Structure formats: C-alpha cells, structure tokens
Amino acid sequence: MARSISGTRLANAVRESEPSAPLQRYWLKVVVWSATNVCDVGQVADPHVKLHVLHGGALHREVQRTPTVRNNREPEWDAPFLLHAPSLSDASLVLSVYDTDQLSADDLLAYIVLPMSALASDAQLAAAAGG
C-alpha cells in the first residue's frame, strides 16, 4: 500500500511559479533531489518519480518523470522539471514514487499532494486573482 511521504525528502526544492503571459498559465519549477526509505529495510527498489498537476479534481495531461535508479532504497536524482500550472489557487503538484517493474505495472510506493497555494507567495496569489 502506498504511503504519504510528507516526512520524506522527495522534493527538497520547489521554486516559485512565474506567470506566463498572455495565456494566464503559470510555470512551476521543481527539482526532485532525493527520497529516503522508499521500501522496507532489507529490500531494494527501482524507484522513479512521476510529477503532474492536479487541477479542478482532474489530472493535467502533462506527466514528467525522473530516470529510474536501480536497486536503491535511498535514490538521488537532482532532476529539474518545468511544469505548466493553469492556476495558483486551485491546483496541486502531485509527486508519486513508483517501483519500476519490467514484467508488470509499476508499483506505487508513496505519493504527496502539494497545493500550489502553499508554494506561491501572497503577492503571486493576489496577482493570479487579479488583485
């Protein structure tokens, strides 16, 4: 069963969003540095992280992912990403850690949902709301 990773050091650096004129879309710069304890002690996994934006209860079609780190329960990626966000106030960044499987579907190990409003500054939220 997947567990929430609020205490895990999965996305150590989330940088501020910047407006992208004139479409009223925003860019979210994310660096996935590392994860810890992605599986039980004595086990190893082939972890990778998928990143996508949740907006209005639906997943945005753009999905990005880190490379797979083989046989590791403490993977390090240091992988930068740039994601489109339709808004700052009602969207969330979703990071999901999977164990890569060659012969079957990848296994979900952990996930976290980060509201964009928690990542953006008050000035950015006011600007996004038109104020």
JOCORSUL-V372561 format. One line per field, one symbol per residue. ss: DSSP state (A for helix, B for strand, O for the rest). phi: phi as a letter, one per 30 degrees, with the letter a starting at -180 (. if undefined). burial: 1 if it has 9 or more other ideal C-beta (glycine too) atoms within 8 Angstrom, else 0. Layout:
# JOCORSUL-V372561
ss->???
phi->???
burial->???
This chain:
# JOCORSUL-V372561
ss->OOBBOOOOOOOOBBOOOBBBOOOOBBBBBBBBBBOOOOOOOOOOOBBBBBBBBBBOOBBBBBBBBOOOBOOBOOOBBBBBBBBBBOOOOOBBBBBBBBBOOOOOOOBBBBBBBBBAAAAOOAAAAAAAOOO
phi->.dbdcecdddcdbccddbdcdcdhcbcccbccdabbhdbdejcbbcdbccbaccbiibddddbbbdddcdhacbdbchcdbbcdbdacdbbbcccbcbcdcdcbddcdcaabccdeddccdedddddddic
burial->00001001011001001010000001111111111001100000111111111110000100000100100111101010101111111011111111111000000111110101001100011011000
